[in-house]
Each structure stands twice: as C-alpha cells, then as structure tokens.
Amino acid sequence: MREWHKSSYSNDGAHCVEVGEGRDTLVRDSQNRELGHLGFERREWTSLLSPLASDRG
C-alpha cells in the first residue's frame, strides 16, 4: 500500500496536495482524493523538483 504525505509547509491542510512516492510519484488533491491522481516517472519528478530546490537556497 502506498503511503501519502503532505508538504511540511502545509498549514491546516485546507489547500494541499498529497504525494505518494515509490517507483513512480503520484500527486492528488487532499480534499478530493476520489478524483484520482497525476502520475510522474522518477525522472520527471526529479526534473520538476531540482529547480525548486535550488531556489530555496
């Protein structure tokens, strides 16, 4: 079973996404889980996060 988690930057969870990491990464709306998820291959997810991480300094 996949474990889902929210960002540590999430406040009360009102407008959040959840991420489920594994062989691939899944992203879903925390308030509308039943609507499904977006899936990303590891390479795609890493490409998305790399520039974001470098902006954090």
MOPAC internal coordinates of N, CA, C and O (Angstrom, degrees):
PM7 1SCF
backbone

  N    0.0000 0     0.00 0     0.00 0    0    0    0
  C    1.4511 1     0.00 0     0.00 0    1    0    0
  C    1.5331 1   109.48 1     0.00 0    2    1    0
  O    1.2310 1   120.58 1   -43.24 1    3    2    1
  N    1.2920 1   116.49 1   136.76 1    3    2    1
  C    1.4655 1   122.54 1  -178.49 1    5    3    2
  C    1.5256 1   109.57 1   -78.99 1    6    5    3
  O    1.2310 1   120.80 1   -42.55 1    7    6    5
  N    1.3308 1   116.08 1   137.45 1    7    6    5
  C    1.4582 1   121.42 1   174.70 1    9    7    6
  C    1.5233 1   108.89 1   -96.76 1   10    9    7
  O    1.2310 1   120.73 1   -47.24 1   11   10    9
  N    1.3144 1   116.21 1   132.76 1   11   10    9
  C    1.4553 1   123.10 1  -179.76 1   13   11   10
  C    1.5166 1   109.22 1  -105.76 1   14   13   11
  O    1.2310 1   120.37 1   -33.35 1   15   14   13
  N    1.3336 1   116.89 1   146.65 1   15   14   13
  C    1.4662 1   120.19 1   176.16 1   17   15   14
  C    1.5198 1   109.94 1  -143.92 1   18   17   15
  O    1.2310 1   121.64 1   -24.17 1   19   18   17
  N    1.3298 1   114.47 1   155.83 1   19   18   17
  C    1.4674 1   122.10 1   177.05 1   21   19   18
  C    1.5141 1   108.51 1  -102.34 1   22   21   19
  O    1.2310 1   120.75 1   -18.80 1   23   22   21
  N    1.3009 1   116.17 1   161.20 1   23   22   21
  C    1.4541 1   122.15 1   176.65 1   25   23   22
  C    1.5191 1   110.67 1   -62.54 1   26   25   23
  O    1.2310 1   120.93 1   -35.01 1   27   26   25
  N    1.3145 1   115.83 1   144.99 1   27   26   25
  C    1.4682 1   120.16 1   174.94 1   29   27   26
  C    1.5224 1   110.71 1   -67.15 1   30   29   27
  O    1.2310 1   120.09 1   166.63 1   31   30   29
  N    1.3369 1   117.43 1   -13.37 1   31   30   29
  C    1.4614 1   122.27 1   177.89 1   33   31   30
  C    1.5252 1   112.08 1   -86.02 1   34   33   31
  O    1.2310 1   120.05 1   174.72 1   35   34   33
  N    1.3243 1   117.51 1    -5.28 1   35   34   33
  C    1.4639 1   120.58 1   179.39 1   37   35   34
  C    1.5241 1   109.34 1   -68.22 1   38   37   35
  O    1.2310 1   120.98 1   -43.60 1   39   38   37
  N    1.3169 1   115.73 1   136.40 1   39   38   37
  C    1.4611 1   118.73 1   178.42 1   41   39   38
  C    1.5233 1   109.81 1   -83.00 1   42   41   39
  O    1.2310 1   119.29 1    74.10 1   43   42   41
  N    1.2874 1   118.95 1  -105.90 1   43   42   41
  C    1.4596 1   121.81 1  -179.21 1   45   43   42
  C    1.5281 1   112.76 1   -86.19 1   46   45   43
  O    1.2310 1   120.14 1  -173.56 1   47   46   45
  N    1.3225 1   117.33 1     6.44 1   47   46   45
  C    1.4539 1   121.09 1   178.94 1   49   47   46
  C    1.5083 1   114.67 1    83.42 1   50   49   47
  O    1.2310 1   119.83 1  -167.68 1   51   50   49
  N    1.3224 1   117.92 1    12.32 1   51   50   49
  C    1.4611 1   121.03 1  -175.20 1   53   51   50
  C    1.5305 1   113.40 1   -67.67 1   54   53   51
  O    1.2310 1   119.58 1   136.76 1   55   54   53
  N    1.3017 1   118.40 1   -43.24 1   55   54   53
  C    1.4675 1   121.69 1  -176.67 1   57   55   54
  C    1.5186 1   108.52 1  -128.99 1   58   57   55
  O    1.2310 1   120.56 1  -107.03 1   59   58   57
  N    1.2973 1   116.54 1    72.97 1   59   58   57
  C    1.4656 1   120.96 1  -172.68 1   61   59   58
  C    1.5187 1   112.06 1  -124.78 1   62   61   59
  O    1.2310 1   122.23 1   -19.40 1   63   62   61
  N    1.2912 1   113.34 1   160.60 1   63   62   61
  C    1.4502 1   120.97 1   166.54 1   65   63   62
  C    1.5162 1   107.37 1  -114.47 1   66   65   63
  O    1.2310 1   121.17 1   -23.53 1   67   66   65
  N    1.3019 1   115.36 1   156.47 1   67   66   65
  C    1.4542 1   121.83 1   175.92 1   69   67   66
  C    1.5178 1   107.85 1  -115.65 1   70   69   67
  O    1.2310 1   120.87 1   -32.30 1   71   70   69
  N    1.3073 1   115.93 1   147.70 1   71   70   69
  C    1.4538 1   122.04 1  -179.33 1   73   71   70
  C    1.5259 1   108.64 1  -121.24 1   74   73   71
  O    1.2310 1   120.95 1   -45.26 1   75   74   73
  N    1.3069 1   115.79 1   134.74 1   75   74   73
  C    1.4533 1   122.83 1   174.04 1   77   75   74
  C    1.5205 1   107.79 1  -118.20 1   78   77   75
  O    1.2310 1   120.55 1   -68.83 1   79   78   77
  N    1.3246 1   116.56 1   111.17 1   79   78   77
  C    1.4657 1   120.57 1  -176.21 1   81   79   78
  C    1.5236 1   110.71 1   -98.94 1   82   81   79
  O    1.2310 1   121.55 1   -31.48 1   83   82   81
  N    1.2900 1   114.64 1   148.52 1   83   82   81
  C    1.4526 1   122.84 1  -179.78 1   85   83   82
  C    1.5109 1   108.00 1  -177.71 1   86   85   83
  O    1.2310 1   120.28 1    36.32 1   87   86   85
  N    1.3311 1   117.07 1  -143.68 1   87   86   85
  C    1.4668 1   119.81 1   175.41 1   89   87   86
  C    1.5147 1   110.85 1   -57.89 1   90   89   87
  O    1.2310 1   121.29 1   144.54 1   91   90   89
  N    1.3281 1   115.13 1   -35.46 1   91   90   89
  C    1.4560 1   122.22 1   171.66 1   93   91   90
  C    1.5275 1   106.73 1  -126.44 1   94   93   91
  O    1.2310 1   120.06 1   -12.28 1   95   94   93
  N    1.3138 1   117.49 1   167.72 1   95   94   93
  C    1.4597 1   121.77 1  -179.17 1   97   95   94
  C    1.5147 1   109.02 1  -112.88 1   98   97   95
  O    1.2310 1   120.96 1   -49.35 1   99   98   97
  N    1.3289 1   115.76 1   130.65 1   99   98   97
  C    1.4530 1   121.40 1   179.31 1  101   99   98
  C    1.5183 1   108.76 1  -112.46 1  102  101   99
  O    1.2310 1   120.63 1   -36.73 1  103  102  101
  N    1.3287 1   116.40 1   143.27 1  103  102  101
  C    1.4616 1   122.51 1  -179.81 1  105  103  102
  C    1.5283 1   107.36 1  -129.66 1  106  105  103
  O    1.2310 1   121.05 1   -46.81 1  107  106  105
  N    1.3366 1   115.60 1   133.19 1  107  106  105
  C    1.4701 1   119.71 1   179.47 1  109  107  106
  C    1.5271 1   110.48 1  -141.85 1  110  109  107
  O    1.2310 1   121.02 1   -20.07 1  111  110  109
  N    1.3024 1   115.66 1   159.93 1  111  110  109
  C    1.4604 1   123.43 1   176.11 1  113  111  110
  C    1.5296 1   107.47 1   -76.19 1  114  113  111
  O    1.2310 1   120.24 1   -53.97 1  115  114  113
  N    1.3212 1   117.14 1   126.03 1  115  114  113
  C    1.4616 1   120.50 1  -176.55 1  117  115  114
  C    1.5268 1   112.91 1   -67.94 1  118  117  115
  O    1.2310 1   119.83 1   157.65 1  119  118  117
  N    1.3213 1   117.93 1   -22.35 1  119  118  117
  C    1.4637 1   120.45 1  -179.74 1  121  119  118
  C    1.5235 1   113.20 1   -94.84 1  122  121  119
  O    1.2310 1   120.10 1   167.19 1  123  122  121
  N    1.3190 1   117.41 1   -12.81 1  123  122  121
  C    1.4685 1   121.28 1  -178.48 1  125  123  122
  C    1.5233 1   110.40 1  -134.31 1  126  125  123
  O    1.2310 1   120.73 1  -126.60 1  127  126  125
  N    1.3077 1   116.22 1    53.40 1  127  126  125
  C    1.4662 1   121.56 1  -176.37 1  129  127  126
  C    1.5193 1   112.86 1   -57.16 1  130  129  127
  O    1.2310 1   120.91 1   147.66 1  131  130  129
  N    1.3200 1   115.87 1   -32.34 1  131  130  129
  C    1.4720 1   120.22 1  -176.52 1  133  131  130
  C    1.5238 1   112.80 1   -68.12 1  134  133  131
  O    1.2310 1   119.83 1   166.92 1  135  134  133
  N    1.3250 1   117.93 1   -13.08 1  135  134  133
  C    1.4655 1   121.23 1   179.96 1  137  135  134
  C    1.5234 1   112.84 1   -80.80 1  138  137  135
  O    1.2310 1   119.99 1   175.09 1  139  138  137
  N    1.3177 1   117.63 1    -4.91 1  139  138  137
  C    1.4544 1   120.15 1   176.93 1  141  139  138
  C    1.5136 1   112.69 1   103.68 1  142  141  139
  O    1.2310 1   121.10 1    19.84 1  143  142  141
  N    1.3100 1   115.51 1  -160.16 1  143  142  141
  C    1.4567 1   121.49 1  -174.62 1  145  143  142
  C    1.5198 1   110.84 1  -150.16 1  146  145  143
  O    1.2310 1   121.22 1   -13.32 1  147  146  145
  N    1.3139 1   115.26 1   166.68 1  147  146  145
  C    1.4583 1   122.58 1   170.90 1  149  147  146
  C    1.5224 1   107.03 1  -102.46 1  150  149  147
  O    1.2310 1   120.09 1   -38.58 1  151  150  149
  N    1.3119 1   117.43 1   141.42 1  151  150  149
  C    1.4597 1   121.40 1   179.95 1  153  151  150
  C    1.5224 1   111.51 1  -115.52 1  154  153  151
  O    1.2310 1   120.95 1   -39.84 1  155  154  153
  N    1.3332 1   115.79 1   140.16 1  155  154  153
  C    1.4582 1   122.32 1  -179.91 1  157  155  154
  C    1.5183 1   109.86 1  -131.82 1  158  157  155
  O    1.2310 1   120.55 1   -44.22 1  159  158  157
  N    1.3176 1   116.55 1   135.78 1  159  158  157
  C    1.4565 1   120.41 1   172.12 1  161  159  158
  C    1.5262 1   107.88 1   -69.68 1  162  161  159
  O    1.2310 1   120.66 1   -22.65 1  163  162  161
  N    1.3242 1   116.35 1   157.35 1  163  162  161
  C    1.4627 1   121.11 1  -177.26 1  165  163  162
  C    1.5312 1   112.11 1   -52.54 1  166  165  163
  O    1.2310 1   120.35 1   135.94 1  167  166  165
  N    1.3135 1   116.94 1   -44.06 1  167  166  165
  C    1.4673 1   121.90 1  -179.05 1  169  167  166
  C    1.5260 1   111.05 1   -61.87 1  170  169  167
  O    1.2310 1   120.48 1   137.85 1  171  170  169
  N    1.3300 1   116.70 1   -42.15 1  171  170  169
  C    1.4655 1   121.08 1   179.30 1  173  171  170
  C    1.5256 1   111.12 1   -65.07 1  174  173  171
  O    1.2310 1   120.39 1   135.96 1  175  174  173
  N    1.3225 1   116.87 1   -44.04 1  175  174  173
  C    1.4635 1   121.58 1  -178.22 1  177  175  174
  C    1.5321 1   110.20 1   -64.76 1  178  177  175
  O    1.2310 1   120.51 1   137.42 1  179  178  177
  N    1.3201 1   116.62 1   -42.58 1  179  178  177
  C    1.4644 1   121.29 1   178.50 1  181  179  178
  C    1.5215 1   110.44 1   -63.64 1  182  181  179
  O    1.2310 1   120.08 1   139.71 1  183  182  181
  N    1.3233 1   117.46 1   -40.29 1  183  182  181
  C    1.4667 1   121.43 1   178.12 1  185  183  182
  C    1.5199 1   111.60 1   -63.45 1  186  185  183
  O    1.2310 1   119.94 1   145.74 1  187  186  185
  N    1.3177 1   117.71 1   -34.26 1  187  186  185
  C    1.4525 1   121.41 1   177.58 1  189  187  186
  C    1.5240 1   111.28 1   -71.10 1  190  189  187
  O    1.2310 1   120.15 1   135.78 1  191  190  189
  N    1.3174 1   117.32 1   -44.22 1  191  190  189
  C    1.4589 1   121.14 1  -173.89 1  193  191  190
  C    1.5367 1   113.80 1   -77.59 1  194  193  191
  O    1.2310 1   119.66 1   150.85 1  195  194  193
  N    1.3054 1   118.26 1   -29.15 1  195  194  193
  C    1.4698 1   120.86 1  -175.99 1  197  195  194
  C    1.5281 1   113.25 1   -54.75 1  198  197  195
  O    1.2310 1   118.78 1   126.90 1  199  198  197
  N    1.3274 1   119.94 1   -53.10 1  199  198  197
  C    1.4680 1   119.04 1   179.15 1  201  199  198
  C    1.5330 1   112.48 1   -65.00 1  202  201  199
  O    1.2310 1   120.29 1   146.56 1  203  202  201
  N    1.3167 1   117.04 1   -33.44 1  203  202  201
  C    1.4596 1   120.00 1   179.42 1  205  203  202
  C    1.5255 1   111.13 1   -66.23 1  206  205  203
  O    1.2310 1   120.53 1   139.26 1  207  206  205
  N    1.3193 1   116.59 1   -40.74 1  207  206  205
  C    1.4578 1   121.01 1   179.46 1  209  207  206
  C    1.5209 1   111.33 1   -66.27 1  210  209  207
  O    1.2310 1   120.04 1   142.56 1  211  210  209
  N    1.3265 1   117.52 1   -37.44 1  211  210  209
  C    1.4679 1   120.39 1  -178.94 1  213  211  210
  C    1.5299 1   110.50 1   -70.68 1  214  213  211
  O    1.2310 1   119.27 1   152.98 1  215  214  213
  N    1.3243 1   119.00 1   -27.02 1  215  214  213
  C    1.4603 1   122.38 1   177.99 1  217  215  214
  C    1.5362 1   112.37 1   -72.41 1  218  217  215
  O    1.2310 1   120.75 1   157.80 1  219  218  217
  N    1.3236 1   116.18 1   -22.20 1  219  218  217
  C    1.4600 1   120.11 1  -178.11 1  221  219  218
  C    1.5162 1   112.11 1   -74.16 1  222  221  219
  O    1.2310 1   120.53 1   161.78 1  223  222  221
  N    1.3367 1   116.59 1   -18.22 1  223  222  221
  C    1.4562 1   120.97 1   176.69 1  225  223  222
  C    1.4341 1   112.15 1    75.12 1  226  225  223
  O    1.2310 1   120.10 1   180.00 1  227  226  225

